[in-house]
Amino acid sequence: MENFCQIGKIEHKEGYDVCRGEAQQGELRYDLTKIFPNRQTAGHYHVGNEPEIYEVQSGEAKFLTQNRDASQTYIIEAKEKDKVIFPPGFSMRTINPSSDKELIVSNWENDKTKNDYNAFKNIPEPMKLKPKKLPPELEDLKFLSEPEKYKKFLTIKKLYDKI
């Protein structure tokens, strides 16, 4: 998107840029976020549980959202021009799954909304993994009925490689 931030205030974050206040409509503020390839935004909740609406301007997005006790956790996949509403009490984290294209999303929210990033501060960046070839010892699926006999094979290190 040409001229990503024309009148708003740009904030440079790790892996993304936010343009706050690109437009204003009464109490509502319009922001833009540019997320670099294979990166994601910091997750947050709204202190007052206010809803928010996002629109994918360019690229494809995955939105991770959950309620505060994580009993409802969802990944929402959205493409260009899709609108995604986060209901009251749900978090929002935007993920750019592309390895070579920037993702740009816009959002409208009440200008009085305060973000709470604390719930996400101690969550490390997830490690990306890919499955290894299934060990021969697991091919007969007996490990599903007798997992204690296969403990040495049922580890992240044995089952996956880092990407």
Phi and psi in radians as a Rosetta constraint file:
Dihedral C 1 N 2 CA 2 C 2 CIRCULARHARMONIC -1.088 0.35
Dihedral N 2 CA 2 C 2 N 3 CIRCULARHARMONIC 2.568 0.35
Dihedral C 2 N 3 CA 3 C 3 CIRCULARHARMONIC 0.841 0.35
Dihedral N 3 CA 3 C 3 N 4 CIRCULARHARMONIC 1.041 0.35
Dihedral C 3 N 4 CA 4 C 4 CIRCULARHARMONIC -0.830 0.35
Dihedral N 4 CA 4 C 4 N 5 CIRCULARHARMONIC -0.831 0.35
Dihedral C 4 N 5 CA 5 C 5 CIRCULARHARMONIC -2.219 0.35
Dihedral N 5 CA 5 C 5 N 6 CIRCULARHARMONIC 1.811 0.35
Dihedral C 5 N 6 CA 6 C 6 CIRCULARHARMONIC -1.629 0.35
Dihedral N 6 CA 6 C 6 N 7 CIRCULARHARMONIC -0.802 0.35
Dihedral C 6 N 7 CA 7 C 7 CIRCULARHARMONIC -2.145 0.35
Dihedral N 7 CA 7 C 7 N 8 CIRCULARHARMONIC -0.215 0.35
Dihedral C 7 N 8 CA 8 C 8 CIRCULARHARMONIC -1.367 0.35
Dihedral N 8 CA 8 C 8 N 9 CIRCULARHARMONIC -3.135 0.35
Dihedral C 8 N 9 CA 9 C 9 CIRCULARHARMONIC -1.768 0.35
Dihedral N 9 CA 9 C 9 N 10 CIRCULARHARMONIC 2.123 0.35
Dihedral C 9 N 10 CA 10 C 10 CIRCULARHARMONIC -1.511 0.35
Dihedral N 10 CA 10 C 10 N 11 CIRCULARHARMONIC 2.393 0.35
Dihedral C 10 N 11 CA 11 C 11 CIRCULARHARMONIC -2.144 0.35
Dihedral N 11 CA 11 C 11 N 12 CIRCULARHARMONIC 2.184 0.35
Dihedral C 11 N 12 CA 12 C 12 CIRCULARHARMONIC -1.637 0.35
Dihedral N 12 CA 12 C 12 N 13 CIRCULARHARMONIC 2.115 0.35
Dihedral C 12 N 13 CA 13 C 13 CIRCULARHARMONIC -2.000 0.35
Dihedral N 13 CA 13 C 13 N 14 CIRCULARHARMONIC 3.074 0.35
Dihedral C 13 N 14 CA 14 C 14 CIRCULARHARMONIC -1.339 0.35
Dihedral N 14 CA 14 C 14 N 15 CIRCULARHARMONIC 1.855 0.35
Dihedral C 14 N 15 CA 15 C 15 CIRCULARHARMONIC 1.655 0.35
Dihedral N 15 CA 15 C 15 N 16 CIRCULARHARMONIC -0.069 0.35
Dihedral C 15 N 16 CA 16 C 16 CIRCULARHARMONIC -2.834 0.35
Dihedral N 16 CA 16 C 16 N 17 CIRCULARHARMONIC 2.827 0.35
Dihedral C 16 N 17 CA 17 C 17 CIRCULARHARMONIC -2.110 0.35
Dihedral N 17 CA 17 C 17 N 18 CIRCULARHARMONIC 2.494 0.35
Dihedral C 17 N 18 CA 18 C 18 CIRCULARHARMONIC -2.087 0.35
Dihedral N 18 CA 18 C 18 N 19 CIRCULARHARMONIC 2.347 0.35
Dihedral C 18 N 19 CA 19 C 19 CIRCULARHARMONIC -1.913 0.35
Dihedral N 19 CA 19 C 19 N 20 CIRCULARHARMONIC 1.786 0.35
Dihedral C 19 N 20 CA 20 C 20 CIRCULARHARMONIC -1.574 0.35
Dihedral N 20 CA 20 C 20 N 21 CIRCULARHARMONIC 2.311 0.35
Dihedral C 20 N 21 CA 21 C 21 CIRCULARHARMONIC 1.343 0.35
Dihedral N 21 CA 21 C 21 N 22 CIRCULARHARMONIC 0.636 0.35
Dihedral C 21 N 22 CA 22 C 22 CIRCULARHARMONIC -1.170 0.35
Dihedral N 22 CA 22 C 22 N 23 CIRCULARHARMONIC -0.442 0.35
Dihedral C 22 N 23 CA 23 C 23 CIRCULARHARMONIC -2.653 0.35
Dihedral N 23 CA 23 C 23 N 24 CIRCULARHARMONIC 2.791 0.35
Dihedral C 23 N 24 CA 24 C 24 CIRCULARHARMONIC -2.417 0.35
Dihedral N 24 CA 24 C 24 N 25 CIRCULARHARMONIC 2.424 0.35
Dihedral C 24 N 25 CA 25 C 25 CIRCULARHARMONIC -2.402 0.35
Dihedral N 25 CA 25 C 25 N 26 CIRCULARHARMONIC 1.592 0.35
Dihedral C 25 N 26 CA 26 C 26 CIRCULARHARMONIC 1.115 0.35
Dihedral N 26 CA 26 C 26 N 27 CIRCULARHARMONIC -2.145 0.35
Dihedral C 26 N 27 CA 27 C 27 CIRCULARHARMONIC -1.453 0.35
Dihedral N 27 CA 27 C 27 N 28 CIRCULARHARMONIC -0.054 0.35
Dihedral C 27 N 28 CA 28 C 28 CIRCULARHARMONIC -1.674 0.35
Dihedral N 28 CA 28 C 28 N 29 CIRCULARHARMONIC 2.379 0.35
Dihedral C 28 N 29 CA 29 C 29 CIRCULARHARMONIC -1.983 0.35
Dihedral N 29 CA 29 C 29 N 30 CIRCULARHARMONIC 2.423 0.35
Dihedral C 29 N 30 CA 30 C 30 CIRCULARHARMONIC -1.900 0.35
Dihedral N 30 CA 30 C 30 N 31 CIRCULARHARMONIC 2.116 0.35
Dihedral C 30 N 31 CA 31 C 31 CIRCULARHARMONIC -2.062 0.35
Dihedral N 31 CA 31 C 31 N 32 CIRCULARHARMONIC 2.789 0.35
Dihedral C 31 N 32 CA 32 C 32 CIRCULARHARMONIC -2.172 0.35
Dihedral N 32 CA 32 C 32 N 33 CIRCULARHARMONIC 2.527 0.35
Dihedral C 32 N 33 CA 33 C 33 CIRCULARHARMONIC -2.304 0.35
Dihedral N 33 CA 33 C 33 N 34 CIRCULARHARMONIC 2.246 0.35
Dihedral C 33 N 34 CA 34 C 34 CIRCULARHARMONIC -1.896 0.35
Dihedral N 34 CA 34 C 34 N 35 CIRCULARHARMONIC 2.094 0.35
Dihedral C 34 N 35 CA 35 C 35 CIRCULARHARMONIC -1.951 0.35
Dihedral N 35 CA 35 C 35 N 36 CIRCULARHARMONIC 2.220 0.35
Dihedral C 35 N 36 CA 36 C 36 CIRCULARHARMONIC -1.290 0.35
Dihedral N 36 CA 36 C 36 N 37 CIRCULARHARMONIC 2.797 0.35
Dihedral C 36 N 37 CA 37 C 37 CIRCULARHARMONIC -0.932 0.35
Dihedral N 37 CA 37 C 37 N 38 CIRCULARHARMONIC 2.430 0.35
Dihedral C 37 N 38 CA 38 C 38 CIRCULARHARMONIC 0.991 0.35
Dihedral N 38 CA 38 C 38 N 39 CIRCULARHARMONIC 0.564 0.35
Dihedral C 38 N 39 CA 39 C 39 CIRCULARHARMONIC -2.202 0.35
Dihedral N 39 CA 39 C 39 N 40 CIRCULARHARMONIC 3.018 0.35
Dihedral C 39 N 40 CA 40 C 40 CIRCULARHARMONIC -2.575 0.35
Dihedral N 40 CA 40 C 40 N 41 CIRCULARHARMONIC 2.817 0.35
Dihedral C 40 N 41 CA 41 C 41 CIRCULARHARMONIC -1.452 0.35
Dihedral N 41 CA 41 C 41 N 42 CIRCULARHARMONIC 2.902 0.35
Dihedral C 41 N 42 CA 42 C 42 CIRCULARHARMONIC -1.257 0.35
Dihedral N 42 CA 42 C 42 N 43 CIRCULARHARMONIC 2.320 0.35
Dihedral C 42 N 43 CA 43 C 43 CIRCULARHARMONIC -1.300 0.35
Dihedral N 43 CA 43 C 43 N 44 CIRCULARHARMONIC 2.616 0.35
Dihedral C 43 N 44 CA 44 C 44 CIRCULARHARMONIC -2.727 0.35
Dihedral N 44 CA 44 C 44 N 45 CIRCULARHARMONIC 2.789 0.35
Dihedral C 44 N 45 CA 45 C 45 CIRCULARHARMONIC -1.947 0.35
Dihedral N 45 CA 45 C 45 N 46 CIRCULARHARMONIC 2.832 0.35
Dihedral C 45 N 46 CA 46 C 46 CIRCULARHARMONIC -1.641 0.35
Dihedral N 46 CA 46 C 46 N 47 CIRCULARHARMONIC 2.267 0.35
Dihedral C 46 N 47 CA 47 C 47 CIRCULARHARMONIC -0.947 0.35
Dihedral N 47 CA 47 C 47 N 48 CIRCULARHARMONIC -0.749 0.35
Dihedral C 47 N 48 CA 48 C 48 CIRCULARHARMONIC -1.645 0.35
Dihedral N 48 CA 48 C 48 N 49 CIRCULARHARMONIC 0.233 0.35
Dihedral C 48 N 49 CA 49 C 49 CIRCULARHARMONIC 1.070 0.35
Dihedral N 49 CA 49 C 49 N 50 CIRCULARHARMONIC 0.531 0.35
Dihedral C 49 N 50 CA 50 C 50 CIRCULARHARMONIC -1.243 0.35
Dihedral N 50 CA 50 C 50 N 51 CIRCULARHARMONIC 2.558 0.35
Dihedral C 50 N 51 CA 51 C 51 CIRCULARHARMONIC -1.315 0.35
Dihedral N 51 CA 51 C 51 N 52 CIRCULARHARMONIC 2.949 0.35
Dihedral C 51 N 52 CA 52 C 52 CIRCULARHARMONIC -2.668 0.35
Dihedral N 52 CA 52 C 52 N 53 CIRCULARHARMONIC 2.625 0.35
Dihedral C 52 N 53 CA 53 C 53 CIRCULARHARMONIC -2.116 0.35
Dihedral N 53 CA 53 C 53 N 54 CIRCULARHARMONIC 2.369 0.35
Dihedral C 53 N 54 CA 54 C 54 CIRCULARHARMONIC -2.045 0.35
Dihedral N 54 CA 54 C 54 N 55 CIRCULARHARMONIC 2.698 0.35
Dihedral C 54 N 55 CA 55 C 55 CIRCULARHARMONIC -2.397 0.35
Dihedral N 55 CA 55 C 55 N 56 CIRCULARHARMONIC 2.334 0.35
Dihedral C 55 N 56 CA 56 C 56 CIRCULARHARMONIC -1.366 0.35
Dihedral N 56 CA 56 C 56 N 57 CIRCULARHARMONIC 2.036 0.35
Dihedral C 56 N 57 CA 57 C 57 CIRCULARHARMONIC -1.498 0.35
Dihedral N 57 CA 57 C 57 N 58 CIRCULARHARMONIC -0.707 0.35
Dihedral C 57 N 58 CA 58 C 58 CIRCULARHARMONIC -2.701 0.35
Dihedral N 58 CA 58 C 58 N 59 CIRCULARHARMONIC 2.463 0.35
Dihedral C 58 N 59 CA 59 C 59 CIRCULARHARMONIC 1.659 0.35
Dihedral N 59 CA 59 C 59 N 60 CIRCULARHARMONIC -2.906 0.35
Dihedral C 59 N 60 CA 60 C 60 CIRCULARHARMONIC -2.226 0.35
Dihedral N 60 CA 60 C 60 N 61 CIRCULARHARMONIC 2.529 0.35
Dihedral C 60 N 61 CA 61 C 61 CIRCULARHARMONIC -2.229 0.35
Dihedral N 61 CA 61 C 61 N 62 CIRCULARHARMONIC 2.698 0.35
Dihedral C 61 N 62 CA 62 C 62 CIRCULARHARMONIC -2.120 0.35
Dihedral N 62 CA 62 C 62 N 63 CIRCULARHARMONIC 2.264 0.35
Dihedral C 62 N 63 CA 63 C 63 CIRCULARHARMONIC -1.939 0.35
Dihedral N 63 CA 63 C 63 N 64 CIRCULARHARMONIC 2.172 0.35
Dihedral C 63 N 64 CA 64 C 64 CIRCULARHARMONIC -1.658 0.35
Dihedral N 64 CA 64 C 64 N 65 CIRCULARHARMONIC 2.193 0.35
Dihedral C 64 N 65 CA 65 C 65 CIRCULARHARMONIC -2.433 0.35
Dihedral N 65 CA 65 C 65 N 66 CIRCULARHARMONIC 2.540 0.35
Dihedral C 65 N 66 CA 66 C 66 CIRCULARHARMONIC -2.715 0.35
Dihedral N 66 CA 66 C 66 N 67 CIRCULARHARMONIC 2.718 0.35
Dihedral C 66 N 67 CA 67 C 67 CIRCULARHARMONIC -1.361 0.35
Dihedral N 67 CA 67 C 67 N 68 CIRCULARHARMONIC 3.020 0.35
Dihedral C 67 N 68 CA 68 C 68 CIRCULARHARMONIC -1.119 0.35
Dihedral N 68 CA 68 C 68 N 69 CIRCULARHARMONIC -0.525 0.35
Dihedral C 68 N 69 CA 69 C 69 CIRCULARHARMONIC -1.649 0.35
Dihedral N 69 CA 69 C 69 N 70 CIRCULARHARMONIC 0.116 0.35
Dihedral C 69 N 70 CA 70 C 70 CIRCULARHARMONIC 1.078 0.35
Dihedral N 70 CA 70 C 70 N 71 CIRCULARHARMONIC 0.318 0.35
Dihedral C 70 N 71 CA 71 C 71 CIRCULARHARMONIC -1.317 0.35
Dihedral N 71 CA 71 C 71 N 72 CIRCULARHARMONIC -0.308 0.35
Dihedral C 71 N 72 CA 72 C 72 CIRCULARHARMONIC -2.201 0.35
Dihedral N 72 CA 72 C 72 N 73 CIRCULARHARMONIC 1.905 0.35
Dihedral C 72 N 73 CA 73 C 73 CIRCULARHARMONIC -2.237 0.35
Dihedral N 73 CA 73 C 73 N 74 CIRCULARHARMONIC 2.272 0.35
Dihedral C 73 N 74 CA 74 C 74 CIRCULARHARMONIC -2.399 0.35
Dihedral N 74 CA 74 C 74 N 75 CIRCULARHARMONIC 2.637 0.35
Dihedral C 74 N 75 CA 75 C 75 CIRCULARHARMONIC -1.956 0.35
Dihedral N 75 CA 75 C 75 N 76 CIRCULARHARMONIC 2.154 0.35
Dihedral C 75 N 76 CA 76 C 76 CIRCULARHARMONIC -1.875 0.35
Dihedral N 76 CA 76 C 76 N 77 CIRCULARHARMONIC 2.129 0.35
Dihedral C 76 N 77 CA 77 C 77 CIRCULARHARMONIC -1.693 0.35
Dihedral N 77 CA 77 C 77 N 78 CIRCULARHARMONIC 2.269 0.35
Dihedral C 77 N 78 CA 78 C 78 CIRCULARHARMONIC -2.404 0.35
Dihedral N 78 CA 78 C 78 N 79 CIRCULARHARMONIC 2.512 0.35
Dihedral C 78 N 79 CA 79 C 79 CIRCULARHARMONIC -1.963 0.35
Dihedral N 79 CA 79 C 79 N 80 CIRCULARHARMONIC 3.103 0.35
Dihedral C 79 N 80 CA 80 C 80 CIRCULARHARMONIC -0.891 0.35
Dihedral N 80 CA 80 C 80 N 81 CIRCULARHARMONIC 2.308 0.35
Dihedral C 80 N 81 CA 81 C 81 CIRCULARHARMONIC 1.378 0.35
Dihedral N 81 CA 81 C 81 N 82 CIRCULARHARMONIC -0.068 0.35
Dihedral C 81 N 82 CA 82 C 82 CIRCULARHARMONIC -1.220 0.35
Dihedral N 82 CA 82 C 82 N 83 CIRCULARHARMONIC 2.482 0.35
Dihedral C 82 N 83 CA 83 C 83 CIRCULARHARMONIC -1.900 0.35
Dihedral N 83 CA 83 C 83 N 84 CIRCULARHARMONIC 2.346 0.35
Dihedral C 83 N 84 CA 84 C 84 CIRCULARHARMONIC -2.174 0.35
Dihedral N 84 CA 84 C 84 N 85 CIRCULARHARMONIC 2.133 0.35
Dihedral C 84 N 85 CA 85 C 85 CIRCULARHARMONIC -1.836 0.35
Dihedral N 85 CA 85 C 85 N 86 CIRCULARHARMONIC 2.270 0.35
Dihedral C 85 N 86 CA 86 C 86 CIRCULARHARMONIC -1.715 0.35
Dihedral N 86 CA 86 C 86 N 87 CIRCULARHARMONIC 2.025 0.35
Dihedral C 86 N 87 CA 87 C 87 CIRCULARHARMONIC -1.180 0.35
Dihedral N 87 CA 87 C 87 N 88 CIRCULARHARMONIC 2.868 0.35
Dihedral C 87 N 88 CA 88 C 88 CIRCULARHARMONIC -0.953 0.35
Dihedral N 88 CA 88 C 88 N 89 CIRCULARHARMONIC 2.373 0.35
Dihedral C 88 N 89 CA 89 C 89 CIRCULARHARMONIC 1.536 0.35
Dihedral N 89 CA 89 C 89 N 90 CIRCULARHARMONIC -0.025 0.35
Dihedral C 89 N 90 CA 90 C 90 CIRCULARHARMONIC -1.806 0.35
Dihedral N 90 CA 90 C 90 N 91 CIRCULARHARMONIC 2.528 0.35
Dihedral C 90 N 91 CA 91 C 91 CIRCULARHARMONIC -1.404 0.35
Dihedral N 91 CA 91 C 91 N 92 CIRCULARHARMONIC 2.989 0.35
Dihedral C 91 N 92 CA 92 C 92 CIRCULARHARMONIC -2.519 0.35
Dihedral N 92 CA 92 C 92 N 93 CIRCULARHARMONIC 2.339 0.35
Dihedral C 92 N 93 CA 93 C 93 CIRCULARHARMONIC -2.495 0.35
Dihedral N 93 CA 93 C 93 N 94 CIRCULARHARMONIC 2.259 0.35
Dihedral C 93 N 94 CA 94 C 94 CIRCULARHARMONIC -1.847 0.35
Dihedral N 94 CA 94 C 94 N 95 CIRCULARHARMONIC 2.307 0.35
Dihedral C 94 N 95 CA 95 C 95 CIRCULARHARMONIC -2.077 0.35
Dihedral N 95 CA 95 C 95 N 96 CIRCULARHARMONIC 2.305 0.35
Dihedral C 95 N 96 CA 96 C 96 CIRCULARHARMONIC -1.738 0.35
Dihedral N 96 CA 96 C 96 N 97 CIRCULARHARMONIC 1.846 0.35
Dihedral C 96 N 97 CA 97 C 97 CIRCULARHARMONIC -1.399 0.35
Dihedral N 97 CA 97 C 97 N 98 CIRCULARHARMONIC -0.138 0.35
Dihedral C 97 N 98 CA 98 C 98 CIRCULARHARMONIC -1.271 0.35
Dihedral N 98 CA 98 C 98 N 99 CIRCULARHARMONIC 2.476 0.35
Dihedral C 98 N 99 CA 99 C 99 CIRCULARHARMONIC -1.583 0.35
Dihedral N 99 CA 99 C 99 N 100 CIRCULARHARMONIC -0.132 0.35
Dihedral C 99 N 100 CA 100 C 100 CIRCULARHARMONIC -2.460 0.35
Dihedral N 100 CA 100 C 100 N 101 CIRCULARHARMONIC -0.007 0.35
Dihedral C 100 N 101 CA 101 C 101 CIRCULARHARMONIC -2.166 0.35
Dihedral N 101 CA 101 C 101 N 102 CIRCULARHARMONIC 2.463 0.35
Dihedral C 101 N 102 CA 102 C 102 CIRCULARHARMONIC -1.284 0.35
Dihedral N 102 CA 102 C 102 N 103 CIRCULARHARMONIC 2.642 0.35
Dihedral C 102 N 103 CA 103 C 103 CIRCULARHARMONIC -1.952 0.35
Dihedral N 103 CA 103 C 103 N 104 CIRCULARHARMONIC 2.335 0.35
Dihedral C 103 N 104 CA 104 C 104 CIRCULARHARMONIC -2.153 0.35
Dihedral N 104 CA 104 C 104 N 105 CIRCULARHARMONIC 2.177 0.35
Dihedral C 104 N 105 CA 105 C 105 CIRCULARHARMONIC -2.152 0.35
Dihedral N 105 CA 105 C 105 N 106 CIRCULARHARMONIC 2.644 0.35
Dihedral C 105 N 106 CA 106 C 106 CIRCULARHARMONIC -2.033 0.35
Dihedral N 106 CA 106 C 106 N 107 CIRCULARHARMONIC 2.801 0.35
Dihedral C 106 N 107 CA 107 C 107 CIRCULARHARMONIC -2.618 0.35
Dihedral N 107 CA 107 C 107 N 108 CIRCULARHARMONIC 2.604 0.35
Dihedral C 107 N 108 CA 108 C 108 CIRCULARHARMONIC -1.986 0.35
Dihedral N 108 CA 108 C 108 N 109 CIRCULARHARMONIC 2.354 0.35
Dihedral C 108 N 109 CA 109 C 109 CIRCULARHARMONIC -2.645 0.35
Dihedral N 109 CA 109 C 109 N 110 CIRCULARHARMONIC 2.831 0.35
Dihedral C 109 N 110 CA 110 C 110 CIRCULARHARMONIC -1.137 0.35
Dihedral N 110 CA 110 C 110 N 111 CIRCULARHARMONIC 2.318 0.35
Dihedral C 110 N 111 CA 111 C 111 CIRCULARHARMONIC -1.082 0.35
Dihedral N 111 CA 111 C 111 N 112 CIRCULARHARMONIC -0.362 0.35
Dihedral C 111 N 112 CA 112 C 112 CIRCULARHARMONIC -1.488 0.35
Dihedral N 112 CA 112 C 112 N 113 CIRCULARHARMONIC -0.107 0.35
Dihedral C 112 N 113 CA 113 C 113 CIRCULARHARMONIC -1.113 0.35
Dihedral N 113 CA 113 C 113 N 114 CIRCULARHARMONIC 2.335 0.35
Dihedral C 113 N 114 CA 114 C 114 CIRCULARHARMONIC -1.943 0.35
Dihedral N 114 CA 114 C 114 N 115 CIRCULARHARMONIC 2.375 0.35
Dihedral C 114 N 115 CA 115 C 115 CIRCULARHARMONIC -1.646 0.35
Dihedral N 115 CA 115 C 115 N 116 CIRCULARHARMONIC 2.496 0.35
Dihedral C 115 N 116 CA 116 C 116 CIRCULARHARMONIC -2.040 0.35
Dihedral N 116 CA 116 C 116 N 117 CIRCULARHARMONIC 1.851 0.35
Dihedral C 116 N 117 CA 117 C 117 CIRCULARHARMONIC -1.629 0.35
Dihedral N 117 CA 117 C 117 N 118 CIRCULARHARMONIC -0.128 0.35
Dihedral C 117 N 118 CA 118 C 118 CIRCULARHARMONIC -1.033 0.35
Dihedral N 118 CA 118 C 118 N 119 CIRCULARHARMONIC -0.649 0.35
Dihedral C 118 N 119 CA 119 C 119 CIRCULARHARMONIC -1.105 0.35
Dihedral N 119 CA 119 C 119 N 120 CIRCULARHARMONIC -0.322 0.35
Dihedral C 119 N 120 CA 120 C 120 CIRCULARHARMONIC -1.910 0.35
Dihedral N 120 CA 120 C 120 N 121 CIRCULARHARMONIC -0.066 0.35
Dihedral C 120 N 121 CA 121 C 121 CIRCULARHARMONIC -1.094 0.35
Dihedral N 121 CA 121 C 121 N 122 CIRCULARHARMONIC -0.637 0.35
Dihedral C 121 N 122 CA 122 C 122 CIRCULARHARMONIC -1.696 0.35
Dihedral N 122 CA 122 C 122 N 123 CIRCULARHARMONIC 0.177 0.35
Dihedral C 122 N 123 CA 123 C 123 CIRCULARHARMONIC -1.623 0.35
Dihedral N 123 CA 123 C 123 N 124 CIRCULARHARMONIC 1.996 0.35
Dihedral C 123 N 124 CA 124 C 124 CIRCULARHARMONIC -1.238 0.35
Dihedral N 124 CA 124 C 124 N 125 CIRCULARHARMONIC 2.809 0.35
Dihedral C 124 N 125 CA 125 C 125 CIRCULARHARMONIC -1.019 0.35
Dihedral N 125 CA 125 C 125 N 126 CIRCULARHARMONIC 2.226 0.35
Dihedral C 125 N 126 CA 126 C 126 CIRCULARHARMONIC -1.104 0.35
Dihedral N 126 CA 126 C 126 N 127 CIRCULARHARMONIC 2.449 0.35
Dihedral C 126 N 127 CA 127 C 127 CIRCULARHARMONIC -1.384 0.35
Dihedral N 127 CA 127 C 127 N 128 CIRCULARHARMONIC 2.372 0.35
Dihedral C 127 N 128 CA 128 C 128 CIRCULARHARMONIC -1.558 0.35
Dihedral N 128 CA 128 C 128 N 129 CIRCULARHARMONIC 2.322 0.35
Dihedral C 128 N 129 CA 129 C 129 CIRCULARHARMONIC -2.266 0.35
Dihedral N 129 CA 129 C 129 N 130 CIRCULARHARMONIC 2.762 0.35
Dihedral C 129 N 130 CA 130 C 130 CIRCULARHARMONIC -2.313 0.35
Dihedral N 130 CA 130 C 130 N 131 CIRCULARHARMONIC 2.563 0.35
Dihedral C 130 N 131 CA 131 C 131 CIRCULARHARMONIC -1.183 0.35
Dihedral N 131 CA 131 C 131 N 132 CIRCULARHARMONIC 2.476 0.35
Dihedral C 131 N 132 CA 132 C 132 CIRCULARHARMONIC -1.464 0.35
Dihedral N 132 CA 132 C 132 N 133 CIRCULARHARMONIC 2.962 0.35
Dihedral C 132 N 133 CA 133 C 133 CIRCULARHARMONIC -1.087 0.35
Dihedral N 133 CA 133 C 133 N 134 CIRCULARHARMONIC 2.389 0.35
Dihedral C 133 N 134 CA 134 C 134 CIRCULARHARMONIC -1.042 0.35
Dihedral N 134 CA 134 C 134 N 135 CIRCULARHARMONIC 2.193 0.35
Dihedral C 134 N 135 CA 135 C 135 CIRCULARHARMONIC -1.062 0.35
Dihedral N 135 CA 135 C 135 N 136 CIRCULARHARMONIC 2.492 0.35
Dihedral C 135 N 136 CA 136 C 136 CIRCULARHARMONIC -0.970 0.35
Dihedral N 136 CA 136 C 136 N 137 CIRCULARHARMONIC -0.551 0.35
Dihedral C 136 N 137 CA 137 C 137 CIRCULARHARMONIC -1.136 0.35
Dihedral N 137 CA 137 C 137 N 138 CIRCULARHARMONIC -0.305 0.35
Dihedral C 137 N 138 CA 138 C 138 CIRCULARHARMONIC -1.829 0.35
Dihedral N 138 CA 138 C 138 N 139 CIRCULARHARMONIC -0.079 0.35
Dihedral C 138 N 139 CA 139 C 139 CIRCULARHARMONIC -1.147 0.35
Dihedral N 139 CA 139 C 139 N 140 CIRCULARHARMONIC -0.490 0.35
Dihedral C 139 N 140 CA 140 C 140 CIRCULARHARMONIC -1.456 0.35
Dihedral N 140 CA 140 C 140 N 141 CIRCULARHARMONIC -0.008 0.35
Dihedral C 140 N 141 CA 141 C 141 CIRCULARHARMONIC 1.168 0.35
Dihedral N 141 CA 141 C 141 N 142 CIRCULARHARMONIC 0.182 0.35
Dihedral C 141 N 142 CA 142 C 142 CIRCULARHARMONIC -1.118 0.35
Dihedral N 142 CA 142 C 142 N 143 CIRCULARHARMONIC -0.419 0.35
Dihedral C 142 N 143 CA 143 C 143 CIRCULARHARMONIC -1.070 0.35
Dihedral N 143 CA 143 C 143 N 144 CIRCULARHARMONIC -0.386 0.35
Dihedral C 143 N 144 CA 144 C 144 CIRCULARHARMONIC -1.256 0.35
Dihedral N 144 CA 144 C 144 N 145 CIRCULARHARMONIC -0.529 0.35
Dihedral C 144 N 145 CA 145 C 145 CIRCULARHARMONIC -1.640 0.35
Dihedral N 145 CA 145 C 145 N 146 CIRCULARHARMONIC -0.506 0.35
Dihedral C 145 N 146 CA 146 C 146 CIRCULARHARMONIC -2.276 0.35
Dihedral N 146 CA 146 C 146 N 147 CIRCULARHARMONIC 1.075 0.35
Dihedral C 146 N 147 CA 147 C 147 CIRCULARHARMONIC -1.067 0.35
Dihedral N 147 CA 147 C 147 N 148 CIRCULARHARMONIC -0.513 0.35
Dihedral C 147 N 148 CA 148 C 148 CIRCULARHARMONIC -1.085 0.35
Dihedral N 148 CA 148 C 148 N 149 CIRCULARHARMONIC -0.493 0.35
Dihedral C 148 N 149 CA 149 C 149 CIRCULARHARMONIC -1.342 0.35
Dihedral N 149 CA 149 C 149 N 150 CIRCULARHARMONIC -0.235 0.35
Dihedral C 149 N 150 CA 150 C 150 CIRCULARHARMONIC -2.096 0.35
Dihedral N 150 CA 150 C 150 N 151 CIRCULARHARMONIC 0.338 0.35
Dihedral C 150 N 151 CA 151 C 151 CIRCULARHARMONIC -0.912 0.35
Dihedral N 151 CA 151 C 151 N 152 CIRCULARHARMONIC -0.709 0.35
Dihedral C 151 N 152 CA 152 C 152 CIRCULARHARMONIC -1.200 0.35
Dihedral N 152 CA 152 C 152 N 153 CIRCULARHARMONIC -0.327 0.35
Dihedral C 152 N 153 CA 153 C 153 CIRCULARHARMONIC -1.652 0.35
Dihedral N 153 CA 153 C 153 N 154 CIRCULARHARMONIC -0.368 0.35
Dihedral C 153 N 154 CA 154 C 154 CIRCULARHARMONIC -1.689 0.35
Dihedral N 154 CA 154 C 154 N 155 CIRCULARHARMONIC 1.064 0.35
Dihedral C 154 N 155 CA 155 C 155 CIRCULARHARMONIC -2.214 0.35
Dihedral N 155 CA 155 C 155 N 156 CIRCULARHARMONIC 2.699 0.35
Dihedral C 155 N 156 CA 156 C 156 CIRCULARHARMONIC -1.000 0.35
Dihedral N 156 CA 156 C 156 N 157 CIRCULARHARMONIC -0.752 0.35
Dihedral C 156 N 157 CA 157 C 157 CIRCULARHARMONIC -1.088 0.35
Dihedral N 157 CA 157 C 157 N 158 CIRCULARHARMONIC -0.654 0.35
Dihedral C 157 N 158 CA 158 C 158 CIRCULARHARMONIC -1.382 0.35
Dihedral N 158 CA 158 C 158 N 159 CIRCULARHARMONIC -0.477 0.35
Dihedral C 158 N 159 CA 159 C 159 CIRCULARHARMONIC -1.672 0.35
Dihedral N 159 CA 159 C 159 N 160 CIRCULARHARMONIC -0.377 0.35
Dihedral C 159 N 160 CA 160 C 160 CIRCULARHARMONIC -2.368 0.35
Dihedral N 160 CA 160 C 160 N 161 CIRCULARHARMONIC 2.698 0.35
Dihedral C 160 N 161 CA 161 C 161 CIRCULARHARMONIC -1.941 0.35
Dihedral N 161 CA 161 C 161 N 162 CIRCULARHARMONIC 2.593 0.35
Dihedral C 161 N 162 CA 162 C 162 CIRCULARHARMONIC -1.222 0.35
Dihedral N 162 CA 162 C 162 N 163 CIRCULARHARMONIC 2.561 0.35
